[in-house]
């Protein structure tokens, strides 16, 4: 009898410990403060049954409920503060330019912006088995009525972007809202896309390839390169025009090498600035924001190495 009582007591203590541990992540976020971060509920723990493969050529997977509604709303709130017209990378120069190919608006979040963003970053790394340091910052995008992104590749054609962590290997596309009609992610080159069942709730654009509907909290993971690192032409994809409602999404691109710590060119002879504006750009933080142009990378000497303080003394 005494042994039974001790066992019951031990089990009760263990239950209380597990209950306390379960709420720690939520309590760590604290009350809403000046940064607007409050008790934002997280999505449930990883569940393999929520992930399904929708294509093997290219490799495309959908995770149902990867983000909680609270997390989606939090990311949208952060994004609304600094929306600007979305850009595309020029195929030759690698510079960001405006194009009618992409008509959304967007902004980037810092990886350690707040506890909510940080835990989403870690969740992405855990699911994809790809290092956090290889990933670019999460981008928040808004597509209003008629806005779209024409089919394109996420891997690069220019040397400038390839120097900063190499090609984009994988894309994690998080849906932050459910779109009433349109806004699907479409893969027009996907093998066997004609066999995907579609009804009249799919837009005309989505009828032209393998399509994934944007549902709040769901996330698409697809790979732009084959396992051997060769670009996959079947990974061509686009965002269909929004017909009804508004689309909020959060893409995150993951490179084949470290994006946070790219190799710096060792060329130091005649180290100088190539522009009179380098000092001002450095003051504005461009050495960290645009390191390939400012500092350079392996095989690509930077334009403002002196102002960025990377010259050998």
N, C-alpha and C positions, 0 to 999 in steps of 0.2 A: 504493500500500500504506500509506504514512504517513497519507494522507488518511483511509483506511478505519479505521485504528487510532484516529485522533482522533475520528472520528464515533462509533465504538463507545464510546470513553471518555465522550463527551458524553452519549450515550444512557444509559449506566450511571449517570452522575451525576444525570441528570434522573429516572431511575427511583428512585434512592435518595431524592432530594428529595421526590418525590410520596409515597413510602411513609412518610417521616417526617411529612409534612404530614397524611396521612390519620389518624395516631394522635394528633395534637395535641389534638383536642377531648376525647378520652377521658382523656388524661393530665392535662389541665387540671383535671379533677374531683378528682385527687389520691387519696390513700388515705382510708379511712373515718376520720372525725374525730369530735369531740364532737357534731357536728350530725347524724351518722349518714349523711352523704353519702359514698359510695364511688364506685368505677368503675362507674357505671350505664350500660350499653350503650344507645346511641341507636337509634332506628328508622332504616331505610335512607333515603337521600335521596329527595326528592319524585319520584314516578313517576305520571304521569297515567293509566297503564293500571290503577292500583289504585283509581281513582275511578270510580264509576258513578252515573248519575242514576237514582233509583228513582221520582221523580215530578217533573212540571213544574208541577202545580197541586195543592198548593203546591210550591215548589222544594225538593226534598230530595235530598241526595247522600250516598253512603257511601264512605268511604276505608278500604280494607282494610289493616290493619297500620299505621295512622297512628302508634301508639305501640308501642315494643318491650315485651316481657314484663317486662324489668327496670324500665322506666319506669312501667308499670302497678303493679308491686309497690311501687315507691318511693312513688307517690302514695297507695296504700292505707295504707302504713306511716305516712305523715304524717297521714292522715285519722284513723286509729285513736286518735290522741293526744287529740283534743278533740271527739268526737262529741256533738252535742246534737239534740234533736227539731227536725225541719225545720219551717219556718214558711211562710206564704203572705202576699202583700200584700193588705191590705183594699182593696176596690175604691173606697171613698169616701175614707178617711183616708190610705191609702198605708202605714199602719203594718204591721209584721210581726206576724201573729197565728197561733196554733195552729189547725189545722183537720183534721177527719177526711178531708178531700179529699186531704191529703198526709200519709202516715204514716211516711215514712222518717226517718233521722237524718243529720245532715251538719255540715260546717264549711267555712270558707273559708281558702284559702292566700294568703299575700302574694305578689305578682307576682315579687318578687325574693327569695323565701324561700331558695332555694339554686340552684346552677347548673343542676340538672335542670329545675326549674320554669321558670327563665328561658328555657332553650332551647325548652321546649314552648310557652311564650308566643310566642316569635319564630316558631316553626314554624306556629302557628295564624294569625298575622298574614300570613305569607308565602303560605299556602294560600288564605286568604279575601280577600286584598288589602284588608283593613280595618285601620286604625291600631290599634296596641297601646293607645294612650291612650283609645280609645273603649270598651275592654272592661272588664268587671267582673272581679274576681278569680275564679280557678278555684274551684269548689265541689266538695267530695268528698261523695258520697252513698252511704249503705248501705241497701239494702232487704233485710230479712229475710223469712222465710216469711209470706206473706199481705199484706205491705206493698205499697203502690201509690201512684200519683199520678193522680187522676181527670183526664179530659181538660180542658185549660185553654189559655189563650193566654199567650204570653210578653210580648206588648205590654201596656201599662198602660191602666187606665181612670181613674186618679187623677192630679191635677196635681202632687202632691209628687214622685212617682217620675219623671214626665215632665220635671220641671225639672232633674233630675240626669242630663244627657246625652241627654235625649229618650227616645223609645221604644226598646225592644230590637229591633234590626233583624234580627240573625241569632243563631242558637244553635249552638254547637259542643258536641256531646254525645259524650264519650269513654267507651268501655266499658273498665272496668278488670278485669273478670272475665267468664267465660263462664257463663251461667246454664243449669242443666240443663233446667229447664222454666219457662215464664212469664217475666215481666220484660221482655217486648217493648216497644219504643216504637211506639205505635199512632197513626195519623192517621185518625180516623173520617170526616173531611170530604174526604179526598183524592179528587180526581176519578178515576174508574175503578178504585177500590180493589178492586171486586168481581172484577176480572180477574187479580188477583195469585194465582199458584199457591200453594196452601197444603196441607200434609199434616197428619197428626195430631200432629206434634211442636209445632205452634203451639197456644197456649192458647186457651180459649174467648174470652177478651177480645180476642186478636189476630185472631180471625175476623171482627171487627166493623169493620175498617178496614185501610188500608195498614199493614203491620207490618214492623219491622226487629228481628231477633233480636240480643240482646246477646252479642257475641263479643269476648273479650279483645283489646285493641289496636285494634279497629275504631272508627271515629268517624263520627257523623252530623252533617252540616251542613244546617240548614234555615233558611228565611227567614220571619219573621213579618210583614214588610211587603212590599208590592209595590215595584218599582223606583222608583215615584214617591212612596214614603213613606206610602202609604195602607195601613192594617192589612189583612192578608189573612185573612178568616174561615176559609179552607181550612187554615190553619196550626194549627188546633185539634189538640192532641196530648196523650197521657198515657203513663204507665208502667204496664203491666199488672201485676197481683199476681204475686209470686214464688211458684211452686208447689213447685219443688224446687231446693235450693241457696241461694245468697246472691248478691245483685247489688250490685256496686260500680260507680259511674259518676262522671264528672266533667264537669258542664255548665259552659259558659262563655258568658255573654251579652254581645253586642256592641251598643253603642248607636249612634244616628245622629250623635251629637256626642261631644266629649271627656267621658269619665266621670271622669278623673283631675283635670281642671281645669275644672269647671263655672263658668259666669258667675255672679258674686256680685252680689246685689242692691245697688244704689247708694243705697238709702234709708238715711240715717244720722241723720235728725232724731229726737231723743228716743231715741237708741240706748241700750238697756238690756237687762237680763235679764228674761225673763218667768216665771222660776221660781227659787225659793230654792236649788234644787239645781244650778243652772247651773255654779257654780264647781267643785263636785265632779265633775260630768260632764266639764268641760273638763280637769280634772286627770287623769281616767281616759282621756283621748284621744278623747273623743266628737266634738270639733270636726273631727277628721280622719275618724273612722269613720262619722259620721252628719252630714255637712256640710249637707244640705238642712234638717234640723230645727234644727241648732245655729246655723249661720251664715246659711243662706238661699240662695236662688238668684234668678235674674231673675224678678221678679213675686211672689216668695215671701220676705218678710222672715223672718230666722231668729229663734229664741226665746232664744238665749244669745249674742248678738253681742258684748256687753260682755265676758263671761268668755273668749270666743274671741279677743279683742283685734283685732276688725276695725272698731271704731268710729273715725271720723275724730277726731283730736285738736282 
